[in-house]
Amino acid sequence: MLKRIDQTLLEKENNTLKRDLEADYAALGEKLARSDVDIERLTCAAGEFQIAVPSWGTGTGGTRFARFPGKGEPRNIWEKLEDCAVINELSGCTDSVSPHFPWDTVSDFSELKEKADEYGIKWVSVNSNTFQDQVGQTASYKYGSLSNTQKASRELAIAHNLDCIEYGRKLGAKSLTVWVGDGSNHPGQQHFQRAFERYLSSMEEIYKGLPDDWEMHIEHKMFEPAFYSTIIQDWGSNILAAMQLGPKCKSLVDLGHHAPNTNIEMIVSRLIQFKKLGGFHFNDSKYGDDDLDSGSLHPYQQFLIFNELVDAEYRQQEEFGPAYMLDQSHNVTDPAESLINSAIEVQRSYVKALIVDREKLYGYQDENDALMASLELKNAFNLDVSPILAMARLRKGAAIDPLAVYRKSNYRENMAKARPRDPNATGSGIV
């Protein structure tokens, strides 16, 4: 397998930390054993856990006002793939990439797949872009795409999504994620029902183009860029559309796409119950769709979401197999560092949720013992599982301390030389 990080450096750093890790791991194992929890089971689960990296997340994000490009940031999908490979080499839990078209379109997808195979990287859900006009586009998305009042714009958006399916098929992906910025900014601007009907009609045409073994994931968003109303504004419209379209269509949950203080874990439970949970875009949020690093603000909420996911695994819920992906915008950090850290934080929430004694929790729930039920969750959340995550990485040949190895490798500095920035490139807008 092709490696981007110097393996001698990685092994040297691991050897320096290995003895302390083994001591911490043994101590945690003894502590867990007193509660009849097998640390090896948790470590195995941590090693199997994987979350996809968004190709666009490897670049520097921006605001509506400005973007400040980072040094050595990738300029195309080939360089994004390089960064994704590094993130996986160090974290051990990001073996797949989610591409976004037309940003990641290439002339030869077989060549792109071959390069990904060399890195040991898989391709997962492909994402379409009908929220901005492309150069030479024959119809505009200014007033919407799949729900546009103009047939030409709708047909163009449908064709693009069908193209994305074909690109994904060539890469070996198995799902299409559809998010649209369609909506309105003024009361009366749109007829709500007719707009939703146009959207569903367009999505039906895309759904027909899905291969038999594919899924379509609908992503909802409360606002932005349509600030008065959006076509798929919450999980209610999302699941209604998914149920209308068919069994291969499911809902995708982006943690930043909800109103503040929304009980996201309950929404997740509802989607699981009705077999409509397609997957996640993990990030964190303070005010709105902030796309902050996962677990940076609300780690307990993230844990509670995984409590529902692990519960579904434990109960062997039918048709349960959500896809996990990060979706973040990195404005002031090195994107690779943030993605490494975020992937590990999501993995941490998963492992903590595995510690919960399900049968004991069910008993407290049946007895209406609110305090003990809450403490069963809190006790798992408050336990530091870092030795488990680090041991899982060590056993997979990844880094005990990924960020330390990344910085000592001088990867970003080396990329700054290999990827000179275009001095004429604009610094405005969102990427």
Backbone hydrogen bonds in HBPLUS format (Angstrom, degrees):
<---DONOR---> <-ACCEPTOR-->    atom                        ^
c    i                          cat <-CA-CA->   ^        H-A-AA   ^      H-
h    n   atom  resd res      DA  || num        DHA   H-A  angle D-A-AA Bond
n    s   type  num  typ     dist DA aas  dist angle  dist       angle   num
A0002-LEU N   A0118-GLU O   2.80 MM 116  5.46 153.0  1.87 146.2 150.6     1
A0010-LEU N   A0006-ASP O   3.08 MM   4  6.43 161.3  2.12 150.3 155.7     2
A0011-GLU N   A0007-GLN O   2.91 MM   4  6.02 167.2  1.93 147.3 150.6     3
A0012-LYS N   A0008-THR O   2.99 MM   4  6.08 153.4  2.06 142.0 149.7     4
A0013-GLU N   A0009-LEU O   3.01 MM   4  6.23 163.7  2.03 154.1 157.5     5
A0014-ASN N   A0010-LEU O   2.93 MM   4  6.16 158.1  1.98 149.4 156.2     6
A0015-ASN N   A0011-GLU O   2.90 MM   4  6.02 159.5  1.94 148.0 153.1     7
A0016-THR N   A0012-LYS O   3.15 MM   4  6.37 143.8  2.29 141.1 150.3     8
A0017-LEU N   A0013-GLU O   3.32 MM   4  6.60 142.6  2.47 141.3 149.8     9
A0017-LEU N   A0014-ASN O   3.10 MM   3  5.26 127.5  2.39  99.3 112.4    10
A0018-LYS N   A0014-ASN O   2.83 MM   4  5.72 126.6  2.11 149.4 164.9    11
A0021-LEU N   A0017-LEU O   3.05 MM   4  6.21 159.9  2.09 155.8 162.3    12
A0022-GLU N   A0018-LYS O   2.91 MM   4  6.14 161.3  1.95 155.3 159.4    13
A0023-ALA N   A0019-ARG O   3.13 MM   4  6.41 152.3  2.21 146.1 153.2    14
A0024-ASP N   A0020-ASP O   2.94 MM   4  6.20 164.6  1.96 153.8 157.8    15
A0025-TYR N   A0021-LEU O   2.76 MM   4  5.90 157.1  1.81 154.3 161.6    16
A0026-ALA N   A0022-GLU O   2.96 MM   4  6.07 155.8  2.02 140.6 146.6    17
A0027-ALA N   A0023-ALA O   3.05 MM   4  6.27 159.4  2.10 148.0 153.4    18
A0028-LEU N   A0024-ASP O   2.96 MM   4  6.17 160.0  2.00 147.7 153.1    19
A0029-GLY N   A0025-TYR O   2.85 MM   4  6.00 152.6  1.92 144.5 153.0    20
A0030-GLU N   A0026-ALA O   3.02 MM   4  6.29 151.4  2.10 146.2 152.4    21
A0031-LYS N   A0027-ALA O   3.10 MM   4  6.37 157.9  2.15 145.2 151.1    22
A0032-LEU N   A0028-LEU O   2.88 MM   4  6.12 165.1  1.91 157.0 160.2    23
A0033-ALA N   A0029-GLY O   2.93 MM   4  6.02 150.5  2.02 142.2 150.6    24
A0035-SER N   A0032-LEU O   2.90 MM   3  5.38 151.2  1.98 111.3 120.6    25
A0037-VAL N   A0032-LEU O   2.99 MM   5  5.06 160.1  2.03 131.1 131.9    26
A0036-ASP N   A0033-ALA O   2.88 MM   3  4.65 159.9  1.92 107.5 108.7    27
A0041-ARG N   A0038-ASP O   3.16 MM   3  5.45 127.7  2.45 102.7 115.0    28
A0042-LEU N   A0038-ASP O   3.39 MM   4  6.82 155.0  2.45 147.1 153.3    29
A0043-THR N   A0039-ILE O   2.90 MM   4  6.17 155.5  1.96 149.3 156.5    30
A0044-CYS N   A0040-GLU O   2.93 MM   4  6.07 156.0  1.99 145.2 151.2    31
A0045-ALA N   A0041-ARG O   3.05 MM   4  6.27 156.8  2.11 143.0 149.3    32
A0046-ALA N   A0042-LEU O   2.86 MM   4  6.11 155.2  1.92 147.9 155.0    33
A0047-GLY N   A0043-THR O   2.97 MM   4  6.18 149.7  2.07 141.9 149.8    34
A0048-GLU N   A0044-CYS O   3.08 MM   4  6.37 136.2  2.28 140.4 151.8    35
A0048-GLU N   A0045-ALA O   3.17 MM   3  5.13 128.7  2.45  93.4 106.8    36
A0049-PHE N   A0045-ALA O   3.04 MM   4  6.20 131.0  2.29 143.2 155.8    37
A0051-ILE N   A0093-CYS O   2.86 MM  42  6.23 153.3  1.94 150.8 156.0    38
A0052-ALA N   A0324-TYR O   2.87 MM 272  6.17 170.9  1.88 144.3 141.2    39
A0326-LEU N   A0052-ALA O   2.99 MM 274  6.29 161.6  2.03 161.6 161.3    40
A0053-VAL N   A0096-SER O   2.99 MM  43  6.38 162.5  2.03 146.2 147.1    41
A0098-SER N   A0053-VAL O   2.95 MM  45  6.16 158.7  2.00 146.3 149.8    42
A0057-GLY N   A0054-PRO O   2.96 MM   3  5.19 141.2  2.11 106.1 117.8    43
A0055-SER N   A0098-SER O   2.97 MM  43  5.86 174.3  1.98 151.3 149.7    44
A0058-THR N   A0055-SER O   3.34 MM   3  5.94 168.3  2.35 114.0 117.5    45
A0059-GLY N   A0056-TRP O   3.36 MM   3  5.93 167.9  2.37 113.8 117.3    46
A0061-GLY N   A0330-HIS O   3.00 MM 269  5.10 160.3  2.04 115.6 120.9    47
A0063-THR N   A0066-ALA O   3.08 MM   3  5.52 171.9  2.09 148.1 150.5    48
A0067-ARG N   A0427-GLY O   2.33 MM 360  4.78 142.7  1.46 169.8 158.8    49
A0080-LYS N   A0076-ASN O   2.95 MM   4  6.24 149.3  2.05 148.1 158.1    50
A0081-LEU N   A0077-ILE O   2.87 MM   4  5.96 153.7  1.94 143.1 149.4    51
A0082-GLU N   A0078-TRP O   3.17 MM   4  6.50 144.5  2.30 135.1 144.0    52
A0083-ASP N   A0079-GLU O   3.20 MM   4  6.50 159.7  2.24 145.8 149.2    53
A0084-CYS N   A0080-LYS O   2.92 MM   4  6.22 156.2  1.98 150.6 157.9    54
A0085-ALA N   A0081-LEU O   2.93 MM   4  6.13 150.2  2.02 146.7 154.2    55
A0086-VAL N   A0082-GLU O   3.15 MM   4  6.49 152.8  2.22 146.3 153.1    56
A0087-ILE N   A0083-ASP O   2.99 MM   4  6.29 160.6  2.03 151.4 156.5    57
A0088-ASN N   A0084-CYS O   3.05 MM   4  6.30 154.1  2.12 145.7 151.9    58
A0089-GLU N   A0085-ALA O   2.89 MM   4  6.12 157.3  1.95 149.0 155.7    59
A0090-LEU N   A0086-VAL O   3.13 MM   4  6.32 151.4  2.21 151.5 157.2    60
A0091-SER N   A0087-ILE O   2.97 MM   4  6.00 157.5  2.02 145.5 152.5    61
A0092-GLY N   A0088-ASN O   2.77 MM   4  5.05 152.6  1.85 133.7 142.6    62
A0399-ALA N   A0090-LEU O   3.20 MM 309  5.02 159.8  2.24 120.0 126.2    63
A0122-LYS N   A0095-ASP O   2.88 MM  27  6.24 161.5  1.92 143.4 149.0    64
A0097-VAL N   A0122-LYS O   2.80 MM  25  6.26 148.6  1.90 153.5 161.2    65
A0124-VAL N   A0097-VAL O   2.98 MM  27  6.00 164.5  2.00 144.1 146.6    66
A0127-ASN N   A0099-PRO O   3.01 MM  28  6.23 146.0  2.13 144.2 154.8    67
A0104-ASP N   A0100-HIS O   2.79 MM   4  5.68 144.1  1.92 146.3 157.7    68
A0101-PHE N   A0127-ASN O   2.89 MM  26  6.18 170.7  1.90 170.4 167.4    69
A0105-THR N   A0102-PRO O   3.16 MM   3  5.13 171.0  2.17 113.5 113.7    70
A0112-LEU N   A0108-ASP O   3.37 MM   4  6.75 152.8  2.45 140.4 147.6    71
A0113-LYS N   A0109-PHE O   2.93 MM   4  6.13 157.9  1.98 147.6 153.1    72
A0114-GLU N   A0110-SER O   2.98 MM   4  6.16 153.7  2.05 142.2 149.3    73
A0115-LYS N   A0111-GLU O   3.07 MM   4  6.34 155.4  2.13 146.5 152.2    74
A0116-ALA N   A0112-LEU O   3.04 MM   4  6.30 159.1  2.08 147.4 153.2    75
A0117-ASP N   A0113-LYS O   2.86 MM   4  6.09 154.8  1.92 149.5 156.8    76
A0118-GLU N   A0114-GLU O   3.04 MM   4  6.34 147.5  2.15 142.7 150.8    77
A0119-TYR N   A0115-LYS O   3.25 MM   4  6.62 142.8  2.39 142.0 151.2    78
A0119-TYR N   A0116-ALA O   3.04 MM   3  5.13 124.5  2.36  97.5 111.7    79
A0120-GLY N   A0116-ALA O   3.02 MM   4  6.19 113.3  2.48 136.9 154.6    80
A0121-ILE N   A0116-ALA O   2.87 MM   5  4.99 169.4  1.88 148.0 144.7    81
A0120-GLY N   A0117-ASP O   3.01 MM   3  4.86 147.1  2.12  96.8 107.2    82
A0126-VAL N   A0175-SER O   2.97 MM  49  6.42 155.5  2.03 156.5 150.8    83
A0177-THR N   A0126-VAL O   2.80 MM  51  6.06 169.7  1.81 164.7 167.6    84
A0137-GLN N   A0134-GLN O   3.04 MM   3  5.40 150.9  2.13 139.8 135.3    85
A0144-GLY N   A0141-TYR O   2.98 MM   3  4.79 161.1  2.01 114.0 111.4    86
A0148-ASN N   A0145-SER O   3.26 MM   3  5.01 164.7  2.28 101.2 105.7    87
A0154-ARG N   A0150-GLN O   3.26 MM   4  6.62 160.7  2.30 151.7 157.2    88
A0155-GLU N   A0151-LYS O   2.84 MM   4  6.05 165.9  1.85 158.7 162.4    89
A0156-LEU N   A0152-ALA O   3.04 MM   4  6.16 150.9  2.13 140.3 148.0    90
A0157-ALA N   A0153-SER O   3.05 MM   4  6.28 156.4  2.11 146.6 152.4    91
A0158-ILE N   A0154-ARG O   2.90 MM   4  6.18 155.4  1.97 152.5 159.7    92
A0159-ALA N   A0155-GLU O   2.97 MM   4  6.11 165.1  1.99 147.1 151.1    93
A0160-HIS N   A0156-LEU O   3.00 MM   4  6.22 152.7  2.07 143.8 151.2    94
A0161-ASN N   A0157-ALA O   3.12 MM   4  6.36 160.5  2.16 146.2 150.5    95
A0162-LEU N   A0158-ILE O   3.01 MM   4  6.31 155.1  2.07 151.6 158.9    96
A0163-ASP N   A0159-ALA O   2.91 MM   4  6.18 146.2  2.02 143.8 153.5    97
A0164-CYS N   A0160-HIS O   2.91 MM   4  6.25 150.9  2.00 147.1 155.3    98
A0165-ILE N   A0161-ASN O   3.08 MM   4  6.41 149.6  2.18 144.4 151.5    99
A0166-GLU N   A0162-LEU O   3.21 MM   4  6.51 155.0  2.27 141.9 147.8   100
A0167-TYR N   A0163-ASP O   2.87 MM   4  6.25 156.8  1.92 154.2 161.0   101
A0168-GLY N   A0164-CYS O   2.87 MM   4  6.06 164.8  1.89 151.3 155.6   102
A0169-ARG N   A0165-ILE O   2.84 MM   4  6.05 151.1  1.92 146.7 155.1   103
A0170-LYS N   A0166-GLU O   3.16 MM   4  6.42 152.6  2.24 145.4 151.1   104
A0171-LEU N   A0167-TYR O   3.18 MM   4  6.52 137.9  2.37 140.5 152.1   105
A0171-LEU N   A0168-GLY O   3.05 MM   3  5.02 126.4  2.35  94.1 108.5   106
A0172-GLY N   A0168-GLY O   2.90 MM   4  6.08 125.2  2.21 144.9 159.7   107
A0173-ALA N   A0168-GLY O   2.90 MM   5  4.96 152.7  1.97 146.7 143.7   108
A0172-GLY N   A0169-ARG O   3.30 MM   3  5.14 140.9  2.46  92.4 103.1   109
A0215-GLU N   A0174-LYS O   3.06 MM  41  6.61 141.4  2.22 142.0 152.9   110
A0176-LEU N   A0215-GLU O   2.99 MM  39  6.52 149.3  2.09 151.4 160.8   111
A0217-HIS N   A0176-LEU O   2.76 MM  41  6.06 167.5  1.77 156.9 160.4   112
A0178-VAL N   A0217-HIS O   2.89 MM  39  6.25 163.1  1.92 167.7 171.8   113
A0219-GLU N   A0178-VAL O   3.10 MM  41  6.05 169.8  2.11 149.9 147.3   114
A0231-ILE N   A0182-ASP O   3.14 MM  49  5.81 158.4  2.19 135.2 135.2   115
A0184-SER N   A0229-SER O   2.81 MM  45  5.17 152.9  1.88 138.2 144.5   116
A0228-TYR N   A0184-SER O   2.94 MM  44  5.58 145.5  2.06 146.5 150.4   117
A0229-SER N   A0184-SER O   3.04 MM  45  5.17 158.6  2.09 140.8 140.4   118
A0189-GLN N   A0186-HIS O   3.02 MM   3  5.39 161.3  2.06 132.4 135.1   119
A0195-ALA N   A0191-HIS O   2.95 MM   4  6.04 163.4  1.98 166.1 171.3   120
A0196-PHE N   A0192-PHE O   3.10 MM   4  6.30 159.2  2.14 147.1 152.6   121
A0197-GLU N   A0193-GLN O   2.86 MM   4  6.09 152.3  1.93 149.7 158.3   122
A0198-ARG N   A0194-ARG O   2.93 MM   4  6.18 154.0  1.99 146.6 152.9   123
A0199-TYR N   A0195-ALA O   3.01 MM   4  6.29 155.0  2.07 145.0 152.1   124
A0200-LEU N   A0196-PHE O   2.93 MM   4  6.18 167.0  1.95 152.1 154.8   125
A0201-SER N   A0197-GLU O   2.94 MM   4  6.09 156.9  1.99 146.6 153.3   126
A0202-SER N   A0198-ARG O   3.01 MM   4  6.21 156.6  2.07 146.8 152.5   127
A0203-MET N   A0199-TYR O   2.88 MM   4  6.15 162.4  1.91 155.4 160.8   128
A0204-GLU N   A0200-LEU O   2.91 MM   4  6.05 142.4  2.05 143.7 153.2   129
A0205-GLU N   A0202-SER O   3.08 MM   3  5.36 125.9  2.39 101.0 114.0   130
A0206-ILE N   A0202-SER O   3.26 MM   4  6.70 150.5  2.35 144.8 152.9   131
A0207-TYR N   A0203-MET O   2.79 MM   4  5.98 161.8  1.82 151.5 157.0   132
A0208-LYS N   A0204-GLU O   3.10 MM   4  6.29 148.5  2.20 141.5 148.2   133
A0209-GLY N   A0206-ILE O   2.86 MM   3  5.24 139.7  2.02 107.4 119.6   134
A0210-LEU N   A0207-TYR O   3.10 MM   3  5.39 167.8  2.11 112.2 115.7   135
A0214-TRP N   A0211-PRO O   3.11 MM   3  5.34 161.0  2.15 119.8 119.0   136
A0216-MET N   A0248-LYS O   2.75 MM  32  6.13 158.0  1.80 153.4 159.1   137
A0250-LYS N   A0216-MET O   2.81 MM  34  6.23 161.0  1.84 166.4 173.0   138
A0218-ILE N   A0250-LYS O   2.86 MM  32  6.30 160.7  1.90 159.8 164.2   139
A0252-LEU N   A0218-ILE O   2.77 MM  34  5.52 159.0  1.81 156.0 148.6   140
A0221-LYS N   A0232-ILE O   2.97 MM  11  6.44 158.2  2.02 159.6 162.3   141
A0238-ASN N   A0234-ASP O   3.05 MM   4  6.21 155.5  2.11 147.8 155.5   142
A0239-ILE N   A0235-TRP O   2.87 MM   4  5.94 169.8  1.88 145.5 146.8   143
A0240-LEU N   A0236-GLY O   3.04 MM   4  6.18 155.2  2.10 146.0 153.6   144
A0241-ALA N   A0237-SER O   2.95 MM   4  6.08 157.7  2.00 145.4 150.7   145
A0242-ALA N   A0238-ASN O   2.94 MM   4  6.21 159.9  1.98 149.4 155.7   146
A0243-MET N   A0239-ILE O   2.84 MM   4  5.95 156.7  1.89 146.4 152.2   147
A0244-GLN N   A0240-LEU O   2.98 MM   4  6.11 146.6  2.10 139.4 148.8   148
A0245-LEU N   A0241-ALA O   2.94 MM   4  6.14 152.1  2.02 150.2 157.1   149
A0246-GLY N   A0242-ALA O   3.21 MM   4  6.37 160.6  2.25 148.8 152.1   150
A0249-CYS N   A0246-GLY O   3.09 MM   3  5.63 163.3  2.11 120.2 124.2   151
A0251-SER N   A0276-LYS O   2.77 MM  25  5.77 167.8  1.79 151.5 152.9   152
A0278-GLY N   A0251-SER O   2.68 MM  27  5.10 160.4  1.72 147.7 149.1   153
A0253-VAL N   A0279-GLY O   2.94 MM  26  6.30 167.7  1.96 146.4 147.2   154
A0281-HIS N   A0253-VAL O   2.86 MM  28  6.16 151.1  1.94 141.4 141.3   155
A0257-HIS N   A0254-ASP O   3.04 MM   3  5.47 169.0  2.06 121.1 124.3   156
A0255-LEU N   A0281-HIS O   3.23 MM  26  6.56 157.5  2.29 168.7 168.3   157
A0262-THR N   A0259-ALA O   3.15 MM   3  5.69 143.7  2.29 144.6 141.1   158
A0264-ILE N   A0262-THR O   2.93 MM   2  5.60 123.0  2.27 110.4  93.9   159
A0266-MET N   A0263-ASN O   3.24 MM   3  5.61 132.5  2.48 103.3 114.4   160
A0267-ILE N   A0263-ASN O   3.35 MM   4  6.75 154.0  2.42 144.9 152.0   161
A0268-VAL N   A0264-ILE O   2.92 MM   4  6.24 158.3  1.97 154.5 160.6   162
A0269-SER N   A0265-GLU O   3.07 MM   4  6.31 151.3  2.15 137.0 144.3   163
A0270-ARG N   A0266-MET O   2.98 MM   4  6.32 155.9  2.03 149.8 155.5   164
A0271-LEU N   A0267-ILE O   2.97 MM   4  6.28 162.9  2.00 156.5 160.6   165
A0272-ILE N   A0268-VAL O   2.93 MM   4  6.15 154.9  1.99 149.6 156.9   166
A0273-GLN N   A0269-SER O   2.90 MM   4  6.11 162.1  1.93 150.2 155.1   167
A0274-PHE N   A0270-ARG O   3.14 MM   4  6.42 152.1  2.22 149.3 155.1   168
A0276-LYS N   A0271-LEU O   2.80 MM   5  4.96 169.3  1.81 157.1 155.2   169
A0275-LYS N   A0272-ILE O   3.01 MM   3  5.01 162.8  2.04 109.6 112.1   170
A0323-ALA N   A0278-GLY O   3.03 MM  45  6.43 158.7  2.08 131.9 135.2   171
A0280-PHE N   A0323-ALA O   2.78 MM  43  6.26 147.0  1.89 162.9 174.2   172
A0325-MET N   A0280-PHE O   3.09 MM  45  5.89 130.7  2.35 128.2 142.4   173
A0282-PHE N   A0325-MET O   2.68 MM  43  6.10 161.4  1.72 153.1 157.9   174
A0327-ASP N   A0282-PHE O   3.08 MM  45  5.76 155.4  2.14 146.3 140.9   175
A0284-ASP N   A0292-LEU O   2.92 MM   8  4.71 133.9  2.13 121.1 125.7   176
A0292-LEU N   A0284-ASP O   2.90 MM   8  4.71 154.7  1.97 153.8 145.7   177
A0329-SER N   A0291-ASP O   2.94 MM  38  5.31 170.7  1.95 142.6 141.3   178
A0296-SER N   A0293-ASP O   3.11 MM   3  5.53 157.2  2.16 136.9 134.9   179
A0302-GLN N   A0298-HIS O   3.18 MM   4  6.51 159.4  2.22 150.9 156.6   180
A0303-PHE N   A0299-PRO O   2.94 MM   4  6.20 152.3  2.02 143.6 151.2   181
A0304-LEU N   A0300-TYR O   2.86 MM   4  6.14 155.3  1.92 148.5 155.1   182
A0305-ILE N   A0301-GLN O   2.98 MM   4  6.27 147.4  2.09 147.4 155.8   183
A0306-PHE N   A0302-GLN O   3.09 MM   4  6.43 156.6  2.15 145.2 151.2   184
A0307-ASN N   A0303-PHE O   2.78 MM   4  6.09 134.3  1.98 142.7 157.3   185
A0308-GLU N   A0304-LEU O   3.31 MM   4  6.63 145.3  2.44 138.0 144.0   186
A0308-GLU N   A0305-ILE O   3.13 MM   3  5.37 125.6  2.44  99.4 111.7   187
A0309-LEU N   A0305-ILE O   3.14 MM   4  6.52 151.0  2.23 141.0 149.6   188
A0310-VAL N   A0306-PHE O   2.76 MM   4  5.85 169.3  1.77 154.4 156.5   189
A0311-ASP N   A0307-ASN O   3.01 MM   4  5.98 147.2  2.12 133.1 142.8   190
A0312-ALA N   A0308-GLU O   3.05 MM   4  6.28 149.7  2.15 139.7 146.7   191
A0313-GLU N   A0309-LEU O   3.08 MM   4  6.43 151.0  2.17 142.6 150.6   192
A0314-TYR N   A0310-VAL O   2.82 MM   4  6.08 160.4  1.86 151.3 156.7   193
A0315-ARG N   A0311-ASP O   2.93 MM   4  6.17 153.3  2.01 148.6 155.2   194
A0317-GLN N   A0312-ALA O   2.96 MM   5  5.21 173.2  1.96 153.9 156.2   195
A0316-GLN N   A0313-GLU O   3.02 MM   3  4.93 150.7  2.11  99.7 108.8   196
A0337-GLU N   A0334-ASP O   3.01 MM   3  5.35 116.9  2.42 108.1 123.1   197
A0338-SER N   A0334-ASP O   3.04 MM   4  6.36 163.2  2.07 160.4 165.6   198
A0339-LEU N   A0335-PRO O   2.90 MM   4  6.06 159.5  1.95 151.8 157.3   199
A0340-ILE N   A0336-ALA O   2.96 MM   4  6.14 156.6  2.02 147.7 153.9   200
A0341-ASN N   A0337-GLU O   2.96 MM   4  6.13 171.7  1.96 153.2 155.7   201
A0342-SER N   A0338-SER O   2.81 MM   4  5.90 159.9  1.85 148.1 154.3   202
A0343-ALA N   A0339-LEU O   2.96 MM   4  5.97 161.7  2.00 142.9 147.9   203
A0344-ILE N   A0340-ILE O   3.19 MM   4  6.42 159.7  2.23 149.5 154.4   204
A0345-GLU N   A0341-ASN O   3.01 MM   4  6.27 147.1  2.12 142.6 152.3   205
A0346-VAL N   A0342-SER O   2.95 MM   4  6.24 152.9  2.02 154.4 160.6   206
A0347-GLN N   A0343-ALA O   3.00 MM   4  6.21 160.4  2.04 145.4 151.3   207
A0348-ARG N   A0344-ILE O   2.82 MM   4  6.00 144.2  1.94 141.0 151.3   208
A0349-SER N   A0345-GLU O   3.14 MM   4  6.42 153.3  2.22 141.3 146.4   209
A0350-TYR N   A0346-VAL O   3.14 MM   4  6.48 154.6  2.21 147.9 154.7   210
A0351-VAL N   A0347-GLN O   3.04 MM   4  6.35 163.5  2.07 153.6 156.8   211
A0352-LYS N   A0348-ARG O   2.97 MM   4  6.19 164.1  1.99 153.8 158.4   212
A0353-ALA N   A0349-SER O   3.03 MM   4  6.17 152.9  2.10 143.3 150.4   213
A0354-LEU N   A0350-TYR O   3.16 MM   4  6.49 135.8  2.37 141.0 152.7   214
A0354-LEU N   A0351-VAL O   3.08 MM   3  5.09 129.8  2.34  95.7 109.3   215
A0355-ILE N   A0352-LYS O   3.06 MM   3  5.31 146.2  2.18 103.8 113.6   216
A0361-LEU N   A0357-ASP O   2.91 MM   4  6.13 158.1  1.96 154.0 161.0   217
A0362-TYR N   A0358-ARG O   2.83 MM   4  6.11 161.0  1.86 155.4 160.2   218
A0363-GLY N   A0359-GLU O   3.03 MM   4  6.24 150.4  2.12 141.4 149.2   219
A0364-TYR N   A0360-LYS O   3.05 MM   4  6.43 157.7  2.11 150.2 155.1   220
A0365-GLN N   A0361-LEU O   2.94 MM   4  6.22 157.3  1.99 151.3 158.2   221
A0366-ASP N   A0362-TYR O   2.86 MM   4  6.10 158.2  1.91 150.5 155.9   222
A0367-GLU N   A0363-GLY O   3.00 MM   4  6.17 143.9  2.13 144.5 154.3   223
A0369-ASP N   A0364-TYR O   2.85 MM   5  4.96 163.6  1.87 153.4 152.8   224
A0368-ASN N   A0365-GLN O   3.14 MM   3  5.00 158.5  2.19 100.5 106.8   225
A0373-ALA N   A0369-ASP O   3.04 MM   4  6.15 156.9  2.10 154.9 162.1   226
A0374-SER N   A0370-ALA O   3.00 MM   4  6.13 159.4  2.04 146.4 151.9   227
A0375-LEU N   A0371-LEU O   2.88 MM   4  6.16 155.6  1.94 149.7 157.1   228
A0376-GLU N   A0372-MET O   2.93 MM   4  6.08 143.7  2.07 140.9 149.7   229
A0378-LYS N   A0374-SER O   2.91 MM   4  6.21 164.1  1.93 149.4 154.6   230
A0379-ASN N   A0375-LEU O   2.77 MM   4  5.74 162.7  1.80 149.9 153.3   231
A0381-PHE N   A0377-LEU O   2.95 MM   4  6.22 161.7  1.99 153.7 159.6   232
A0382-ASN N   A0378-LYS O   2.84 MM   4  5.94 159.0  1.88 155.7 159.9   233
A0383-LEU N   A0380-ALA O   3.37 MM   3  5.50 154.4  2.44 102.1 109.3   234
A0388-ILE N   A0385-VAL O   2.95 MM   3  5.40 128.9  2.21 112.1 125.5   235
A0389-LEU N   A0385-VAL O   3.22 MM   4  6.63 158.6  2.27 155.2 161.3   236
A0390-ALA N   A0386-SER O   2.91 MM   4  6.10 166.4  1.92 160.7 164.6   237
A0391-MET N   A0387-PRO O   2.93 MM   4  5.94 154.4  2.00 138.9 146.0   238
A0392-ALA N   A0388-ILE O   2.97 MM   4  6.15 155.8  2.03 146.5 153.1   239
A0393-ARG N   A0389-LEU O   3.04 MM   4  6.33 151.9  2.12 143.4 150.9   240
A0394-LEU N   A0390-ALA O   2.91 MM   4  6.19 160.3  1.95 148.9 154.3   241
A0395-ARG N   A0391-MET O   2.98 MM   4  6.16 165.0  2.00 153.6 156.5   242
A0396-LYS N   A0392-ALA O   3.22 MM   4  6.36 131.1  2.47 135.0 146.7   243
A0396-LYS N   A0393-ARG O   3.08 MM   3  5.16 134.9  2.29  98.3 111.2   244
A0398-ALA N   A0393-ARG O   2.81 MM   5  4.80 150.9  1.89 155.0 147.1   245
A0397-GLY N   A0394-LEU O   3.07 MM   3  5.16 159.6  2.11 105.4 111.6   246
A0405-VAL N   A0401-ASP O   3.23 MM   4  6.53 163.7  2.25 158.9 163.3   247
A0406-TYR N   A0402-PRO O   2.91 MM   4  6.08 161.2  1.95 151.4 157.4   248
A0407-ARG N   A0403-LEU O   3.01 MM   4  6.16 164.2  2.04 147.9 151.1   249
A0408-LYS N   A0404-ALA O   3.00 MM   4  6.18 159.1  2.05 147.7 153.9   250
A0409-SER N   A0405-VAL O   2.93 MM   4  6.01 132.3  2.16 144.2 156.1   251
A0409-SER N   A0406-TYR O   3.28 MM   3  5.23 134.8  2.50  92.9 105.0   252
A0410-ASN N   A0407-ARG O   3.18 MM   3  5.42 153.3  2.26 104.2 112.0   253
A0414-ASN N   A0410-ASN O   2.91 MM   4  6.13 158.7  1.96 155.4 161.9   254
A0415-MET N   A0411-TYR O   2.89 MM   4  6.14 152.6  1.97 150.5 158.5   255
A0416-ALA N   A0412-ARG O   2.94 MM   4  6.17 140.0  2.10 142.2 153.1   256
A0417-LYS N   A0414-ASN O   3.22 MM   3  5.39 132.7  2.46  97.3 108.8   257
A0418-ALA N   A0414-ASN O   3.09 MM   4  6.38 152.1  2.17 142.3 150.6   258
A0419-ARG N   A0415-MET O   2.73 MM   4  5.63 138.4  1.90 147.7 155.5   259
A0425-ALA N   A0422-ASP O   3.08 MM   3  5.40 166.6  2.10 114.7 118.9   260
